[in-house]
Amino acid sequence: MSKIKVLPPEITNLIAAGEVVERPASIVKELIENSLDAGATRIRINIQAGGRKLVQVADNGCGMNREDAILCLEPHATSKIKTEADVESIRTMGFRGEALPSIAAVTRFDILTRPHDDKNGTEVIVNGGKVEAVRDAGSAPGTTITAKNLFFNMPVRRKFLRTKQTETIHIQNTVQLQALANPEVGFELIMDGKKQFKVAPGGDVKTRMTMLLGKSFANDMIPVEYMEGDIRIHGFVARPGISRSTRKEQTFFINGRPVVNDTLFYAIRDAYHTLLMKGRYAPVLLFLEMHAGMVDVNVHPQKREVRFRNSTLVGSVLANAVKQAITDFQLSQHNEIFTESRPVQAESIIRPGFSKLTPSDLNIPTQTVEATSSQKTTPLTVKREITTGDLKAIQQTAESIVGKDKAVTPKVDVKKEKFVEPEPVAFDVAVSTPELPELPEPEPFDLPEAAPLSPNSTHQELLKTESKSVQNSVFSSMRFIGNLGKQFILAEGRDGLVVIDKRAAHSRIVYERILTESKDENAKGQPLLIPVTVEVTNHDKLILSKNINYFLKIGFSIEHFGGNTYMISSVPANFPHENIVGLLHNILDELSQSSNSVGRSKENRLASLAAKYAVPDSKLLKDEEVEALLNSLSKTEMPYTCPNGRPTMINYAFSELESRFGRKAR
């Protein structure tokens, strides 16, 4: 007996459904693409329970007659490919001919359709891939497809669906991408009876981008319009200085199709080279138009990824387009600054507060200042109008620094108050260094031998073996040596050299303070003098609403302000008040990458993110600042690691140093 058998249609349909229908958003994508190919100018999407119970897409496209309505449910039946040449040059959104039969195989499926020139419509009812009824029905011109009870006949696949909120996020992203790609088409999204958004047909990409992604997002973008060879690139990219912690807001469309491709990501990275820090990504919304033969969209069952015939060429053109847009923007900003003709105030010429400076402000003793004219220097030429009051302030300052007899008095035409440049005079300033008081000898660093901090020791072992009192004695007996760069602190102990990571230490302190205050019902965050409003995307809105209680618990005060706008009136302790909007976007980006955390772990995760972005840029610390930092670190529960597990300090024992210098055998 032959071992090879031809599978029956019901099994092949289920296999095809597994490739095409990954989740409810896959159904939404396929049905919207069919509507676009049908010439629809209005598409309405109705969702229930994250797409588990209902996915319905209605359009005003060309519709189908009775024969086509039945035939479209056959595998590989399509109106979009007729010859072999069509496969090599795909110009439509959907083309495989597998979507409708695959969706019908795993749902309770219904098609209601009517061509514009017919009086009657057709309804086809399918249950798990089996056609149950075909009948005439009243219908508006166009097509309405309803898919209910996804995976009702495949309980194993149904168990692999994510939560309602997660599936809702994917559906929103899918509809939003299609709405951005097709501004000439109106979209309406309804979820569980509530209208999520509705955009009218017509308009341009910028208008659609502003409506869907928010006004603040649109204001951060600069236009791109570029043509090279047969490739045209247009859209918007972030102006320099705007970045995100993930690639989530880097969106590309190839011939109107939203796609993912590494070549495009790398091109954006190269275009923003030196403009962004490592690990930061610029938001983009770009449309690439090229001959259909230059791109292969037939490499993925869900048409999510594409492959270019010449990826090097496409990447180079894209990078050139973005670089050109950034260059044009910077030139326009430069011209705007230097060609603006407006009165120049004295403050724009003289540093604020300069007229009030005294030698004591500059830490220069007056009795040690000597001026000579033995050397010449290039004078500073001022070509703007200055008032008499400004000249008096300059004269007083000069006299206080170099002496009244050495100061040069500018000549002034009192009637016109014009500045007449004096003869250039150079002078040297000799400053004597004041004697510093002798510092007392530091106390010896008493590090317990039972718990040495060696690079080879694990932090978990240290935390298990050291008590709180030992930790306090370790920190209190450290002797500060100095700063190593802007990132590290060097301290001496009896056992060796201790290197402390300032950012990691600060992050641990802020993290535990946030968690401590979150346990106190009476504790509140730091109120902002002026509340800040932030616009978020539909995706981030769901993430924020899903985690709003955790935000409130750790000290944020965030209120819904209507639409996709929220108002922040307070932030956690030690959280910076500058760039709150950008920091919140970063936190939401990272939360979306760890959306499966629940309960206390979600609160800890949010606190660690808040602590991460609350840490200021590294700077050189003074002795008293180092003392305060170590004192605060010693009071934490886990002083040896930051919230993400990185060490806050490492110890290099004297024995290891002596061995490295050849003074002691290993």
KEZAZA-294491 format. One line per field, with one value per residue (C-alpha): x, y negated, z negated; residue number from 0; chain. Coordinates in Angstrom, 1 decimal, m for minus. Each point is the difference from the previous one (the first is absolute). Last residue first. Layout:
N
x = [X,...]
y = [Y,...]
z = [Z,...]
resi = [NUM,...]
chain = [A,...]
# end
This chain:
666
x = [49.7,3.5,0.4,1.7,m0.5,m2.1,m3.1,0.7,0.1,m3.4,m1.5,1.2,m1.2,m3.5,m1.9,m3.6,m2.9,m3.0,m3.6,m0.2,m2.5,m3.2,m2.6,m1.1,3.7,2.1,2.2,m2.2,m2.8,m2.3,1.0,1.4,3.7,m1.0,m1.2,3.2,2.1,m1.9,0.2,3.8,0.5,m1.9,2.0,3.3,m1.0,m1.4,1.1,m3.0,m2.0,m3.3,m3.0,m1.7,m3.7,m0.2,1.3,m2.0,m3.3,0.9,0.8,m3.2,m2.0,1.6,m0.5,m3.7,m0.3,1.7,m2.5,m2.9,0.6,2.8,m1.1,0.3,3.8,0.8,m3.0,1.4,3.2,m1.7,m2.3,3.0,1.7,m3.2,m0.2,3.6,m0.7,m3.1,1.8,2.8,1.1,m1.7,2.5,m1.3,1.5,m3.3,m2.6,m1.8,m3.0,m2.5,0.2,m2.9,m0.9,m0.9,m1.1,m3.6,m0.9,2.1,0.4,1.8,3.5,1.3,3.2,1.2,0.7,m3.6,m1.4,2.2,m1.0,m3.7,0.5,1.5,m2.6,m1.0,3.6,0.6,m3.4,0.9,3.5,m1.5,m2.5,2.9,0.7,m0.4,1.4,m1.1,2.1,m1.3,1.7,1.7,0.2,m0.9,2.6,m1.7,m2.2,0.4,m3.0,m0.6,3.6,1.0,0.7,2.3,2.3,m0.1,1.0,2.7,1.3,0.3,1.5,2.9,0.6,0.1,2.5,2.3,m0.2,0.6,3.0,1.8,2.3,3.6,1.4,3.8,1.4,m0.6,0.6,m2.3,0.5,m2.6,m0.2,m3.2,m1.1,m2.0,1.4,3.6,1.4,m1.0,2.1,1.5,m2.9,0.8,m2.5,m0.6,m3.7,m0.8,1.4,m1.3,m3.5,0.2,1.2,m3.0,m2.4,1.4,2.3,0.0,m3.1,0.4,3.6,m0.9,m2.7,2.5,2.3,3.6,2.6,0.5,0.8,m2.0,1.3,m2.7,1.6,3.1,m2.1,1.0,1.3,1.2,2.4,m1.1,1.2,2.9,m1.3,0.1,2.5,m1.5,0.4,2.3,m1.4,1.4,1.2,m1.6,1.9,m2.2,1.5,m1.1,m0.7,m1.3,m1.9,m0.7,m3.5,m3.1,m2.5,m3.4,m2.8,m2.2,m1.3,0.1,2.5,2.6,1.9,3.7,0.9,2.2,2.9,0.8,3.5,m0.3,m3.3,1.4,0.0,m3.0,m2.1,0.8,m1.1,m3.3,m0.7,0.7,m2.3,m2.8,0.5,m0.1,m3.2,m1.7,1.1,m1.8,1.6,m0.6,1.5,3.4,2.1,3.5,1.9,3.7,2.7,2.7,3.2,2.6,2.0,m3.0,0.1,m2.6,0.7,m2.6,1.2,m1.5,m3.5,m0.2,m1.5,m2.8,m2.0,m2.9,2.5,1.5,m3.5,m2.6,m3.2,0.4,0.4,m3.4,m1.2,2.9,0.3,m1.0,m3.4,m0.7,0.6,m3.1,0.1,m2.8,m1.4,1.1,m0.1,2.6,2.3,m2.5,m2.3,2.9,1.4,m3.4,m0.4,3.4,m0.6,m3.3,1.6,2.8,m2.5,m2.1,3.1,1.3,m3.4,m0.1,3.7,m0.7,m3.0,1.9,2.9,m2.3,m1.9,3.2,1.5,m3.3,0.1,m2.8,m1.6,m1.7,m3.2,m1.4,m3.6,m1.6,m1.8,1.3,3.5,2.3,m2.6,0.6,3.0,1.2,1.6,m2.6,m2.7,1.8,0.8,m1.8,1.4,m2.3,1.5,m1.3,3.1,0.7,3.7,1.5,2.2,2.2,3.2,m0.4,m1.5,1.3,3.4,m1.5,m3.6,0.2,1.8,m2.7,m2.7,1.7,0.4,m3.7,m0.9,2.4,m1.5,m3.4,m3.5,m2.9,m3.1,m1.2,m0.7,2.7,2.4,m1.1,2.3,m0.6,2.6,m2.0,0.5,3.8,0.6,1.5,m1.4,1.7,m0.4,3.2,0.3,m3.4,m2.0,m0.8,m2.9,m1.4,1.5,2.3,0.0,2.0,0.5,3.2,0.3,m3.0,m0.4,m2.7,0.4,m1.9,1.1,m1.6,m0.2,m3.1,m1.8,0.7,m1.3,m3.1,m1.0,0.7,m3.4,m1.3,3.5,1.1,m3.2,0.6,3.6,m0.9,m2.4,m3.7,m2.8,m2.2,m1.2,1.7,m1.9,1.6,m0.6,m3.8,m1.4,m2.4,2.6,2.6,m1.1,2.6,m1.0,2.2,m0.3,2.2,2.0,2.5,1.0,3.3,m0.9,m3.4,1.6,2.5,m2.7,m2.1,2.8,1.2,m3.6,m0.3,3.3,m0.9,m3.4,1.7,2.1,m3.0,m2.1,2.8,2.1,m1.1,1.8,m3.0,m2.0,2.5,m0.5,m3.8,0.0,m3.7,m1.0,3.3,m1.5,m3.6,m1.5,1.3,m2.2,0.7,m1.9,0.4,m1.0,m3.3,m2.5,m1.6,m3.3,0.5,0.0,1.1,2.9,m0.1,2.1,3.4,2.5,3.3,m0.8,m3.6,m0.5,m3.0,m0.1,m2.2,m0.6,m1.3,m2.8,m0.4,3.2,2.1,1.9,1.0,m1.5,1.6,m0.8,2.5,m0.3,2.5,m0.2,3.7,3.1,m0.5,m1.7,3.3,2.0,m2.6,0.1,3.8,1.3,m0.3,3.7,m0.5,m0.8,1.3,0.1,2.9,1.9,2.6,1.7,m3.3,m1.8,2.5,m1.3,m3.4,m3.4,0.7,m2.3,m3.5,0.8,m0.9,2.9,m2.3,m3.7,m1.9,0.2,m2.0,m3.2,0.0,1.3,m3.1,m2.5,1.4,2.8,0.4,1.8,1.0,m2.2,1.5,m0.9,2.5,m1.3,2.1,m2.0,0.3,3.8,0.7,1.2,m3.3,m2.1,1.3,m1.8,2.1,m1.6,1.7,m0.8,1.6,m0.1,1.7,m0.3,3.7,m0.4,m2.8,2.1,2.8,m2.4,m1.1,3.5,1.1,m3.0,0.4,3.7,m1.0,m2.2,3.2,2.3,m2.4,2.0,2.3,m2.3,m2.9,1.9,0.4,m3.7,m0.9,2.2,m1.9,m3.5,1.2,1.0,3.7,1.5,1.7,3.5,0.6,m1.1,m1.3]
y = [m34.3,m1.0,m3.5,m3.1,0.7,m3.1,2.3,1.9,m3.1,m1.1,3.3,0.1,m3.6,1.1,m1.5,m0.7,m0.5,m2.3,m0.6,3.3,0.4,2.0,m2.2,m1.7,m1.0,2.4,m0.1,m2.1,2.5,m1.2,m3.6,m2.0,0.3,m1.6,m3.1,m0.4,0.8,m2.8,m2.5,0.5,m0.2,m3.3,m1.3,0.8,m1.6,2.0,m0.2,0.6,2.9,m0.8,0.0,3.2,m0.3,2.0,3.2,m0.7,m0.2,3.1,1.8,m1.2,1.3,3.4,0.2,m0.9,2.6,2.7,m0.8,1.1,0.9,0.0,1.1,m3.5,0.1,m1.6,m2.4,m1.1,m1.0,m2.3,m1.4,m0.9,m1.7,m2.0,m1.1,m1.2,m2.0,m1.7,m0.7,m1.9,m1.9,0.6,2.7,2.9,m0.3,0.8,1.3,m2.3,m2.4,m1.8,2.0,m0.6,2.6,m0.5,2.9,m1.1,m1.9,m1.3,3.4,m0.6,0.9,m0.6,1.9,1.1,3.7,1.0,m2.3,1.6,3.4,m0.9,m1.3,3.2,1.2,m3.6,m0.9,3.1,m0.6,m3.7,1.1,2.0,m2.8,m2.4,m2.4,m3.8,m1.4,m2.9,m1.4,m1.6,m3.3,m0.1,3.8,1.9,2.4,3.3,0.9,1.9,0.6,3.6,0.8,3.2,m2.0,m2.3,2.9,1.2,m3.4,m0.4,3.4,m0.8,m3.5,1.5,2.9,m2.4,m2.3,2.9,1.2,m3.5,m0.6,3.3,0.5,1.3,1.2,0.4,2.4,1.9,m3.0,m2.1,m2.7,m1.6,m0.9,m1.3,0.8,m1.4,m3.5,1.1,1.6,m2.3,m0.2,1.7,0.3,1.9,2.7,0.6,m1.0,2.2,3.2,m0.7,m0.4,3.2,1.9,m1.4,1.2,3.5,1.5,3.7,0.3,m3.4,0.9,3.4,m1.6,m2.6,2.8,m0.1,0.0,m3.7,0.0,m1.7,1.7,1.4,1.9,m2.3,m2.9,m3.3,m2.6,m2.9,m1.9,m3.5,m2.7,m2.3,m3.5,m2.5,m2.8,m3.3,m1.3,m3.0,m2.4,0.2,m3.4,m1.3,m1.9,m1.6,m1.0,m3.0,m0.8,m3.3,m0.5,m3.6,m0.8,0.9,m2.8,1.1,m2.2,m1.8,m2.4,m3.2,1.4,1.0,2.3,0.7,3.2,m0.6,2.4,1.3,m0.2,m3.0,1.3,3.4,3.3,1.7,m2.7,m2.5,2.5,0.7,m3.7,m0.8,2.9,m1.2,m3.6,1.2,1.9,m3.1,m2.0,2.4,2.5,0.2,3.0,0.4,1.3,0.9,2.0,m1.0,2.4,0.0,m1.9,0.6,m2.5,m2.0,0.9,0.6,1.4,1.6,1.4,m2.7,0.5,3.7,2.0,2.4,m1.2,m1.2,m1.5,m2.0,m1.5,0.9,m2.1,m1.0,3.6,1.0,1.4,0.3,m3.1,0.0,1.6,m1.7,m3.4,0.6,0.5,m1.5,2.4,1.0,3.8,1.1,1.8,2.1,0.9,0.7,2.5,1.7,0.3,1.4,2.6,1.0,0.3,2.2,2.2,0.5,0.7,2.6,1.7,0.3,1.1,2.8,1.1,0.0,2.0,2.6,0.5,0.4,2.4,2.0,0.7,2.4,m0.9,2.4,m0.6,0.9,m0.2,1.6,2.4,3.1,m1.6,m0.1,m1.1,m3.8,0.0,m3.5,m1.5,1.5,m2.2,m3.0,m2.4,m2.1,m0.2,m1.7,m1.1,m0.6,m0.3,m0.1,m0.2,2.8,0.0,3.0,m1.8,m3.8,m1.8,m2.7,1.7,2.2,m1.0,1.0,3.2,1.1,m0.8,2.1,2.9,0.0,0.0,2.9,1.9,0.2,m0.3,m1.0,m2.1,0.2,m3.3,0.7,0.9,m1.6,m0.5,m0.8,m0.7,m0.7,3.4,m0.1,m0.3,m2.4,m3.0,m3.1,m3.7,m2.0,m0.4,m0.4,3.2,1.3,m0.7,1.3,0.3,2.4,0.5,2.8,0.3,m2.0,m2.1,m2.1,m1.6,m1.8,0.3,m2.2,m0.8,1.6,m1.2,m2.0,3.1,1.9,m3.0,m0.2,3.7,3.3,0.6,m3.5,m1.6,2.9,m0.3,m3.7,0.6,2.8,m2.2,m0.6,2.2,2.5,m0.8,1.4,1.8,1.2,2.3,0.0,2.1,3.0,2.6,m1.5,m2.3,m1.1,m2.4,m0.6,m2.4,0.6,m2.7,0.1,3.6,1.0,m1.7,1.6,3.4,m0.4,m1.2,3.1,2.4,m1.9,0.0,3.7,0.8,m2.1,1.8,3.4,m1.1,m1.5,3.2,2.2,2.0,2.8,3.3,1.7,m0.6,2.0,3.0,m0.5,0.4,0.1,m3.3,m1.4,m3.5,m0.2,m2.3,m1.2,m2.6,m1.3,m3.0,m0.8,m2.9,m1.5,0.1,3.3,1.9,3.7,2.8,3.4,2.3,2.3,2.5,m0.2,2.0,m1.6,m0.1,m1.3,m2.0,m2.2,m1.7,m3.1,m1.6,m3.4,m1.2,m3.1,0.5,m2.9,m0.8,3.6,1.6,2.0,1.7,2.6,2.0,2.2,1.9,0.3,2.3,1.1,m3.2,m1.9,2.4,m0.1,m3.8,m0.5,2.6,m1.7,m1.0,m3.5,m2.6,m3.6,m0.3,m0.9,3.2,0.2,3.5,1.8,m2.1,1.4,3.5,m1.1,m0.8,m1.2,m2.4,1.5,2.8,3.7,1.7,2.1,m0.5,m2.5,m2.7,2.3,m0.4,m3.8,0.0,1.9,m2.1,m3.4,m1.7,m3.5,m3.0,m1.6,m1.7,1.9,2.0,2.0,2.1,1.8,1.5,2.3,0.4,m3.3,m1.8,0.8,m1.7,m1.8,m2.0,m1.4,m2.6,m0.7,m3.0,m0.8,3.7,0.8,3.8,0.2,m2.1,2.2,3.1,m1.6,m0.8,3.6,1.3,m2.4,0.6,3.7,m0.2,m2.3,2.8,2.2,2.1,0.5,0.5,2.9,1.8,m0.6,1.8,3.0,m0.1,m0.3,3.0,2.0,m0.8,0.5,3.6,0.8,2.0,3.1,1.3,3.2,2.2,3.4]
z = [m41.9,m1.1,m1.4,1.1,3.7,0.7,0.7,m3.2,m2.1,1.6,m0.7,m3.6,m0.5,0.8,3.0,m1.1,2.3,m0.6,1.1,1.8,2.8,m1.0,1.7,m3.3,m0.7,m1.9,m3.1,m2.2,m0.4,m2.8,0.3,m2.9,1.1,3.3,m1.6,m2.0,3.1,2.0,m2.8,m0.5,3.8,0.0,m3.0,1.8,3.2,3.0,3.6,2.2,1.3,1.6,m2.4,m1.1,0.1,3.3,m1.7,m3.2,1.9,1.9,m3.3,m1.5,3.0,m0.3,m3.7,0.5,2.7,m2.2,m2.8,2.2,3.6,2.5,3.5,1.5,0.0,3.3,m0.2,m3.4,1.7,2.5,m2.7,m2.2,3.0,0.8,m3.6,0.1,3.2,m1.6,m3.3,1.9,m3.1,m3.4,m0.9,m2.2,m3.5,m1.6,2.4,2.4,m0.4,2.2,3.2,2.4,2.7,3.7,2.3,0.1,m3.1,m3.0,m1.7,m3.3,m1.1,m3.5,m0.2,m3.5,0.1,m0.6,2.7,2.7,m1.2,0.2,3.5,1.3,2.5,0.7,0.9,2.2,1.7,0.6,1.2,2.8,0.9,0.2,m2.9,m0.5,m3.1,m2.2,m2.7,m3.2,m1.1,m3.4,0.1,m3.2,m1.4,m0.5,m2.9,m3.2,m2.2,1.2,m0.7,1.9,3.2,m2.0,m0.8,3.6,1.3,m2.6,0.9,3.7,m0.7,m2.1,2.5,2.9,m1.8,m0.6,3.6,1.3,m2.3,0.7,m3.0,0.3,m3.3,m0.3,m2.7,m3.2,m2.4,2.1,2.6,2.2,3.7,1.4,3.6,2.9,0.7,0.5,m3.1,m2.8,m3.2,m3.0,m2.4,m3.1,m0.9,m3.7,0.0,3.0,m1.5,m3.4,1.4,1.9,m3.1,m1.9,2.7,m0.1,2.6,1.0,2.1,1.8,0.7,1.4,2.3,1.2,1.3,m0.9,2.9,0.0,m3.7,m2.7,m3.1,m2.4,m2.9,0.1,m1.3,1.7,m2.5,2.2,m2.2,m1.1,2.3,m1.0,m0.6,3.0,m0.2,0.8,3.5,0.8,2.5,3.5,1.3,3.1,2.7,2.6,3.2,2.0,3.6,1.4,3.2,0.9,m0.8,2.2,0.2,m1.2,1.2,m2.5,2.7,m2.0,m2.5,2.5,m2.2,m0.4,m1.9,m3.1,m0.3,m3.5,m1.2,m2.4,m1.5,m0.8,1.9,m1.4,m1.7,2.8,2.7,m1.8,m0.5,3.7,1.2,m2.2,1.2,3.6,m0.6,m1.4,3.0,2.3,2.4,3.7,1.8,1.8,m2.9,1.0,m2.6,0.1,1.1,m2.7,m0.4,m2.7,m2.0,m1.0,m3.7,m2.7,m3.5,m2.2,m3.3,m2.3,1.4,m1.1,2.9,m1.0,3.1,m2.2,m2.4,2.9,0.6,2.5,0.2,3.6,1.0,m1.4,3.3,2.5,2.0,3.7,m0.2,m3.3,1.6,2.1,3.8,1.9,2.6,3.5,0.2,2.5,m2.5,m1.9,2.9,2.2,m2.5,m0.5,3.8,0.3,m2.7,1.7,3.4,m1.5,m1.8,3.2,2.1,m2.6,0.1,3.8,0.2,m2.5,2.0,3.2,m1.5,m1.6,3.3,2.0,m2.5,m0.1,3.7,0.9,m3.3,m2.4,m1.8,m3.5,m1.2,3.0,m2.4,1.7,0.4,3.0,2.6,m0.4,2.3,0.8,3.1,2.4,m1.5,1.2,m2.9,m2.6,m3.5,m2.6,m3.3,m3.5,m2.3,m3.7,m0.8,m2.0,m3.1,m1.1,0.7,m0.2,3.0,2.4,0.5,2.7,0.7,3.7,m0.9,m2.5,2.5,2.6,m2.5,m0.7,3.7,0.8,m3.0,1.7,m1.5,2.3,0.2,3.6,1.9,2.7,m2.8,m3.3,m3.0,m3.6,m2.7,m3.1,m1.6,0.6,m3.8,m2.5,1.9,1.5,0.7,m0.1,3.8,1.7,0.3,3.4,2.4,3.3,3.4,1.9,3.7,1.6,3.8,0.0,m3.1,m1.2,m3.3,m2.1,m3.8,m2.4,m3.6,m3.0,m3.6,0.6,1.3,m3.2,m2.1,2.1,m0.5,1.7,1.6,0.8,0.6,2.2,2.1,0.5,0.8,2.5,2.0,0.0,1.4,m1.8,m3.5,m3.1,m2.8,m3.2,m2.9,0.2,m2.8,0.5,m1.1,2.4,2.9,2.6,2.8,3.0,2.9,3.1,1.7,m2.9,0.9,m1.6,m3.3,m0.2,0.8,m2.8,m2.4,0.8,m0.8,m3.1,m1.4,0.7,m1.7,m3.1,m0.2,0.0,m3.0,m1.8,0.5,m1.3,2.3,2.3,m0.5,m1.6,3.2,2.0,m2.3,0.2,3.8,1.1,m1.7,1.3,0.3,m1.2,2.7,3.4,1.8,3.5,1.4,3.7,2.2,1.1,m2.9,m0.6,0.3,0.2,2.5,m1.3,m0.4,m3.1,m2.0,1.7,m2.0,m1.1,m3.7,0.6,3.2,0.9,3.4,0.5,3.4,0.9,2.1,2.2,1.9,1.5,m3.2,m0.6,m3.1,m2.9,m3.3,m0.9,m3.3,m1.9,m3.2,m0.5,0.6,3.6,1.1,m0.8,2.2,2.8,0.0,m0.3,2.4,3.4,m0.1,1.4,m2.6,0.1,3.7,2.4,m0.1,2.8,0.2,m0.8,2.7,2.6,m0.6,1.1,m1.5,m3.5,m1.9,0.5,m2.4,m0.8,m1.6,m2.2,0.7,m2.0,2.7,2.3,m2.0,m0.1,3.6,1.3,m2.0,1.1,m1.9,m1.5,1.7,m3.3,m2.6,m2.9,m3.1,m2.2,m2.9,m2.5,m2.9,m3.0,m0.3,1.7,m3.2,m1.7,2.8,3.1,2.7,2.9,2.4,3.4,2.2,3.4,1.2,3.3,m0.3,m0.6,m3.0,m1.3,0.5,m1.9,m2.9,m0.1,m0.1,m2.8,m2.2,0.3,m1.0,m2.9,m1.4,m0.4,2.1,2.8,3.2,m0.8,m2.4,2.4,2.8,m2.3,m0.8,3.7,0.8,m2.7,1.3,3.6,m0.5,m0.1,2.9,m1.4,m0.1,m1.8,3.0,m0.9]
resi = [665,664,663,662,661,660,659,658,657,656,655,654,653,652,651,650,649,648,647,646,645,644,643,642,641,640,639,638,637,636,635,634,633,632,631,630,629,628,627,626,625,624,623,622,621,620,619,618,617,616,615,614,613,612,611,610,609,608,607,606,605,604,603,602,601,600,599,598,597,596,595,594,593,592,591,590,589,588,587,586,585,584,583,582,581,580,579,578,577,576,575,574,573,572,571,570,569,568,567,566,565,564,563,562,561,560,559,558,557,556,555,554,553,552,551,550,549,548,547,546,545,544,543,542,541,540,539,538,537,536,535,534,533,532,531,530,529,528,527,526,525,524,523,522,521,520,519,518,517,516,515,514,513,512,511,510,509,508,507,506,505,504,503,502,501,500,499,498,497,496,495,494,493,492,491,490,489,488,487,486,485,484,483,482,481,480,479,478,477,476,475,474,473,472,471,470,469,468,467,466,465,464,463,462,461,460,459,458,457,456,455,454,453,452,451,450,449,448,447,446,445,444,443,442,441,440,439,438,437,436,435,434,433,432,431,430,429,428,427,426,425,424,423,422,421,420,419,418,417,416,415,414,413,412,411,410,409,408,407,406,405,404,403,402,401,400,399,398,397,396,395,394,393,392,391,390,389,388,387,386,385,384,383,382,381,380,379,378,377,376,375,374,373,372,371,370,369,368,367,366,365,364,363,362,361,360,359,358,357,356,355,354,353,352,351,350,349,348,347,346,345,344,343,342,341,340,339,338,337,336,335,334,333,332,331,330,329,328,327,326,325,324,323,322,321,320,319,318,317,316,315,314,313,312,311,310,309,308,307,306,305,304,303,302,301,300,299,298,297,296,295,294,293,292,291,290,289,288,287,286,285,284,283,282,281,280,279,278,277,276,275,274,273,272,271,270,269,268,267,266,265,264,263,262,261,260,259,258,257,256,255,254,253,252,251,250,249,248,247,246,245,244,243,242,241,240,239,238,237,236,235,234,233,232,231,230,229,228,227,226,225,224,223,222,221,220,219,218,217,216,215,214,213,212,211,210,209,208,207,206,205,204,203,202,201,200,199,198,197,196,195,194,193,192,191,190,189,188,187,186,185,184,183,182,181,180,179,178,177,176,175,174,173,172,171,170,169,168,167,166,165,164,163,162,161,160,159,158,157,156,155,154,153,152,151,150,149,148,147,146,145,144,143,142,141,140,139,138,137,136,135,134,133,132,131,130,129,128,127,126,125,124,123,122,121,120,119,118,117,116,115,114,113,112,111,110,109,108,107,106,105,104,103,102,101,100,99,98,97,96,95,94,93,92,91,90,89,88,87,86,85,84,83,82,81,80,79,78,77,76,75,74,73,72,71,70,69,68,67,66,65,64,63,62,61,60,59,58,57,56,55,54,53,52,51,50,49,48,47,46,45,44,43,42,41,40,39,38,37,36,35,34,33,32,31,30,29,28,27,26,25,24,23,22,21,20,19,18,17,16,15,14,13,12,11,10,9,8,7,6,5,4,3,2,1,0]
chain = [A,A,A,A,A,A,A,A,A,A,A,A,A,A,A,A,A,A,A,A,A,A,A,A,A,A,A,A,A,A,A,A,A,A,A,A,A,A,A,A,A,A,A,A,A,A,A,A,A,A,A,A,A,A,A,A,A,A,A,A,A,A,A,A,A,A,A,A,A,A,A,A,A,A,A,A,A,A,A,A,A,A,A,A,A,A,A,A,A,A,A,A,A,A,A,A,A,A,A,A,A,A,A,A,A,A,A,A,A,A,A,A,A,A,A,A,A,A,A,A,A,A,A,A,A,A,A,A,A,A,A,A,A,A,A,A,A,A,A,A,A,A,A,A,A,A,A,A,A,A,A,A,A,A,A,A,A,A,A,A,A,A,A,A,A,A,A,A,A,A,A,A,A,A,A,A,A,A,A,A,A,A,A,A,A,A,A,A,A,A,A,A,A,A,A,A,A,A,A,A,A,A,A,A,A,A,A,A,A,A,A,A,A,A,A,A,A,A,A,A,A,A,A,A,A,A,A,A,A,A,A,A,A,A,A,A,A,A,A,A,A,A,A,A,A,A,A,A,A,A,A,A,A,A,A,A,A,A,A,A,A,A,A,A,A,A,A,A,A,A,A,A,A,A,A,A,A,A,A,A,A,A,A,A,A,A,A,A,A,A,A,A,A,A,A,A,A,A,A,A,A,A,A,A,A,A,A,A,A,A,A,A,A,A,A,A,A,A,A,A,A,A,A,A,A,A,A,A,A,A,A,A,A,A,A,A,A,A,A,A,A,A,A,A,A,A,A,A,A,A,A,A,A,A,A,A,A,A,A,A,A,A,A,A,A,A,A,A,A,A,A,A,A,A,A,A,A,A,A,A,A,A,A,A,A,A,A,A,A,A,A,A,A,A,A,A,A,A,A,A,A,A,A,A,A,A,A,A,A,A,A,A,A,A,A,A,A,A,A,A,A,A,A,A,A,A,A,A,A,A,A,A,A,A,A,A,A,A,A,A,A,A,A,A,A,A,A,A,A,A,A,A,A,A,A,A,A,A,A,A,A,A,A,A,A,A,A,A,A,A,A,A,A,A,A,A,A,A,A,A,A,A,A,A,A,A,A,A,A,A,A,A,A,A,A,A,A,A,A,A,A,A,A,A,A,A,A,A,A,A,A,A,A,A,A,A,A,A,A,A,A,A,A,A,A,A,A,A,A,A,A,A,A,A,A,A,A,A,A,A,A,A,A,A,A,A,A,A,A,A,A,A,A,A,A,A,A,A,A,A,A,A,A,A,A,A,A,A,A,A,A,A,A,A,A,A,A,A,A,A,A,A,A,A,A,A,A,A,A,A,A,A,A,A,A,A,A,A,A,A,A,A,A,A,A,A,A,A,A,A,A,A,A,A,A,A,A,A,A,A,A,A,A,A,A,A,A,A,A,A,A,A,A,A,A,A,A,A,A,A,A,A,A,A,A,A,A,A,A,A,A,A,A,A,A,A,A,A,A,A,A,A,A,A,A,A]
# end
